[in-house]
Amino acid sequence: MTTATRHGPLDSDMPIENHPIMIRSATLQDATRLAELSAILGYPVASDDFEPRLRRIIAHPDHVVFLAEVGAGTVAGWLHGAEQEFLESGRQCEILGLVVAEEHRRHEAGRHLVTAVETWALHRGVPYITVRSNVVRAESHPFYERVGYSRVKTQHTYRKALHTLS
């Protein structure tokens, strides 16, 4: 459990609506499990590589990583959100990653994670939240609609590998 206060009211373990799901901020000790869950998203990563990423992200004041615990400390899922500002559209929070282990889906863990980031964003005065969901993740699209999100556009994503300067 983190003791930092920058994330607002969700810094410590707290029950949500009396469910056995606890939402808390991620710590470096969670890196191995969060890396395992990343593979579900199609991004397998060794915990040794994941831990430095997590360290940088949780140290950044405009980012948050929440996780959902069930039972006796079992991490069922995580959400990475960030406040961003764009010249063309202003401030927003974006859900950059959300994953829930298959055996914990449809048990409210995802909904509670989304509620946590929405609360975090509201406390920061952010006017809205966006999330991008790959077209191949057809099972995710109805989830986002059920929790109140509307599709506003479809787009292509392009990537270019950059080579380091010698």
N, C-alpha and C positions, 0 to 999 in steps of 0.2 A: 504494500500500500504506500503510495507516495504521500509526502507531507507538503509538497509544494502547493501554493495557493493560486497560481496563475490560471488554473483550469476552472476555478469557481466551485460551485457546490457539489461537483461530482468527483472530488479528489479522493475521497475515502470510500470504502465499501459501503454501499447503501442498498437496502432492498427496494425494489421498484414494485409498487402495487401489490405487496405481500406475496410476490412470486419467489420461488426458490432460486431466482437468477439475481446475481450480484453484478453490478457494473462498477468497474474501477479503472483508474488510469494504469496503463501498462508500466512495468518496470523492466530493467535489464534482465532480471531473473526470469522473465517471461519469454525471452528471445527464442529459446529452443521450441517451445510450443507454438509461438506465433509463426516461426519459420515452417513448422510442420503444416500449419493451416494454410500458409501461402501456397503450398503445393496444390491444394484443392483449387485455387484460382488459376492454376496453370503456370505458376512461377516458383518452381522448386528452387530452394536456396539453402545452402548449408548454414547451420546456426552460427558458425564462426564468421560467416559473411553477413548474416542478418543482424547480429548484435551491434556492430559498429553503425549500421544504418539506423537501428532503433535508438541508439545513443544520440546520434545527431538529431533525429526527429523529435524525441521527447525533450531535448534541450532547447528546441526552437519555440519561442513563445507564441507563434502563430499556428502551431500544429498541435494536435492532440491524438493520442492513441488510447482508445478505450477497449477494454475486454469484458466479455461476459463469462462469469463463472457460474457453474451449476454444481450442486452437491458439495462435496468436500474439496473445493478448490480446483475442480476440473475446468479448464479454459475451453469453452464451447465455441468462442468466436472472437473476432476483433474488428475494430473500425478505426481507420485513419482518416482524420479530417483536418482541413487547413483553411484558415482565413486568407483570402487572396484579394487583391485589388487590380482591376483591369481598367485601362484607359477608356475603353469603349462601353463598359457596363458597370463599373464601380465595384464596391465591396460585395463579397459573397463568401460563403463557406462552401467548400467542395468536399464531398465524401470521396476521398482518393482511393480507398480500399475498404471492402467489407466482405467478410467471409464468416460463415458459421459451419461447423462440422455437420456433415449430413445427418448424423444421428440426433442432432439437437435442433434441426430445422423444424419449423411449424410448432415450436414450443416457446415462441415469443423472444428468443435471444436476439434475433436480428432487429425486431421492433424496438426492443429496449436499447440496443446500441444506437439506433437512429434517433430515438428520443433523447439519449444522452448527448449526442453531438448537436442536436437542435437546441437543447437547453444551454449548452456551452456557447453556441453561436448567439443565442438571444442575450445572454449575459454580456457578450462582447458588443452588442448593438448591431449585429450583422443583419441586413434586411432579408436575405434569402439564402437557401441552400440549393446547390446543384449536385447532381451525380451523373456520371457517364456509365453506361452499361453496354458492354459489347453485345452485338447482335447475336453472337453465338451463345450467350447466356440467357436463353429464352425463359428459363425458370425464374430468373431474377426480375424480369420486367413486370409481371403481375404483383410481385412483392412490393416493389416501389409504388405501384399504383395503389395497392391496398393501404400503404402508410401515408398516402396523400400527395404523392409526386405525380406530375403530369409531364408527358413527353412534349418537349418544346422544339426539338430538331433532331435530324439525323445527319451524321457527318462522317467523313473518312478521316483516318489518322495516318499520318505519314511519319516515317522515322529515318534518320540518317545517322550512321555510326560516325563519330568523330575520332580521328586518330590523334594521339598525343604529339606534341611538338618535341623534337629531339634537341 
